Amino acid sequence: MCAARAPLRRRASTPLPCAHQNRSLATNPIMEVCASSQLVAETDGSRPSDSQDVEGTCDGFFRVVLLGDPGVGKSSLVGIFRREQDRETAEQQQELYQCTLTVDGEDTSLLLMDICEIQKRTDGCDSALRMGHAYIIVYSITDRSSFESASELRIQLRRTRQYENIPIILVGNKTDLVRSREVSVEEGRACAVVFDCKFIETSAVLQHNVQELFEGMVRQIRLRRDGADPGESCRIRSHRKESLSKRARRFLDRLVTRNSKTVLRVHSRSCHDLSVL
Ligand SMILES: Nc1nc2c(ncn2[C@@H]2O[C@H](COP(=O)(O)OP(=O)(O)OP(=O)(O)O)[C@@H](O)[C@H]2O)c(=O)[nH]1
């Protein structure tokens, strides 16, 4: 069904497809990509056109930005697309990777961007939140504070891209560390429902559900690209806009004050099914 093809693999040291020549680690990779991006939202918050939700790609690449606390496994998830020899000669900061996935018989090229840590030092993730066609927000199931950070990131993203229906997948990584689990599957799912995004748990170390994650992301991108009824999509968006902030804030408050034995009762809807909107 889905196969990662090696030839389009990207290393941070190789040129980006759209005129990002002369890149060095001393420069800011996000700003370089942003500079040529047709997708970057105006800094005054003006509304980008609907067609920019998942179109306007850079040379046919969909920019998928990975966000999340340090150490949750972003590089490890992206690293699964690296070939073995690349890992051996890995530079310290390889944050951009191209890969082409064949999903349901169609190729889709992704530019995976694990760059938030670098960006945090300069503008607190702001440009990373503006430039992605799609987002993967990662937390570690063994680290509750990373789960809370993921929720905060979702709110920030919502604020920054409020008029856009961008694909977002919340990822609970490190499921192999069963005994150290601090965040239950139900909490992850509940968070995704409240925050109106998709959800999956992975183990980068065991490569469990990693392919499903990236396949799912490709499907989410295509579902928006092929969007059925733009009118309906607009209505859904405006409804979401009205209610999400309040729901999200309430959920975060409950997270912070929750008793560890309390079960968050939120119906799962279809947040675990990455092949539907
Ligand atoms: N057991 C286990 N360890 C993992 C998993 N994913 C990542 N790790 C480990 O967690 C540590 C941090 O992983 P990274 O991939 O560097 O995390 P990161 O989110 O990219 O961290 P920053 O680069 O600091 O933002 C490494 O020691 C990884 O080997 C996983 O699924 N299971």
The ligand as a MOL file (V3000), in Angstrom:
LIG
                    3D

  0  0  0     0  0            999 V3000
M  V30 BEGIN CTAB
M  V30 COUNTS 32 34 0 0 0
M  V30 BEGIN ATOM
M  V30 1 N 11.8080 3.7890 23.9940 0
M  V30 2 C 11.6650 4.7020 23.0400 0
M  V30 3 N 12.5580 5.6900 22.9170 0
M  V30 4 C 12.3810 6.5810 21.9180 0
M  V30 5 C 11.2960 6.5230 21.0150 0
M  V30 6 N 11.4060 7.5630 20.1650 0
M  V30 7 C 12.4900 8.2340 20.5140 0
M  V30 8 N 13.0840 7.6470 21.5690 0
M  V30 9 C 14.2970 8.0720 22.2550 0
M  V30 10 O 14.0460 9.3260 22.8540 0
M  V30 11 C 15.2120 10.1340 22.7750 0
M  V30 12 C 14.8630 11.4510 22.1010 0
M  V30 13 O 14.4730 11.1520 20.7790 0
M  V30 14 P 14.5420 12.2380 19.6230 0
M  V30 15 O 14.0230 11.6110 18.3800 0
M  V30 16 O 15.8870 12.8680 19.5740 0
M  V30 17 O 13.5210 13.3230 20.1910 0
M  V30 18 P 13.2300 14.7710 19.6080 0
M  V30 19 O 11.8010 15.0410 19.8790 0
M  V30 20 O 13.6590 14.8620 18.1810 0
M  V30 21 O 14.1190 15.6630 20.5340 0
M  V30 22 P 14.7420 17.1090 20.1710 0
M  V30 23 O 15.6190 16.8940 18.9760 0
M  V30 24 O 15.4930 17.4800 21.4130 0
M  V30 25 O 13.5920 18.0120 19.9000 0
M  V30 26 C 16.2570 9.3390 22.0190 0
M  V30 27 O 17.1080 8.7260 22.9690 0
M  V30 28 C 15.4460 8.3020 21.2820 0
M  V30 29 O 16.1580 7.1060 21.0600 0
M  V30 30 C 10.3680 5.4370 21.1620 0
M  V30 31 O 9.3930 5.2830 20.4280 0
M  V30 32 N 10.5960 4.5710 22.1940 0
M  V30 END ATOM
M  V30 BEGIN BOND
M  V30 1 1 1 2
M  V30 2 2 2 3
M  V30 3 1 2 32
M  V30 4 1 3 4
M  V30 5 2 4 5
M  V30 6 1 4 8
M  V30 7 1 5 6
M  V30 8 1 5 30
M  V30 9 2 6 7
M  V30 10 1 7 8
M  V30 11 1 8 9
M  V30 12 1 9 10
M  V30 13 1 9 28
M  V30 14 1 10 11
M  V30 15 1 11 12
M  V30 16 1 11 26
M  V30 17 1 12 13
M  V30 18 1 13 14
M  V30 19 2 14 15
M  V30 20 1 14 16
M  V30 21 1 14 17
M  V30 22 1 17 18
M  V30 23 2 18 19
M  V30 24 1 18 20
M  V30 25 1 18 21
M  V30 26 1 21 22
M  V30 27 2 22 23
M  V30 28 1 22 24
M  V30 29 1 22 25
M  V30 30 1 26 27
M  V30 31 1 26 28
M  V30 32 1 28 29
M  V30 33 2 30 31
M  V30 34 1 30 32
M  V30 END BOND
M  V30 END CTAB
M  END
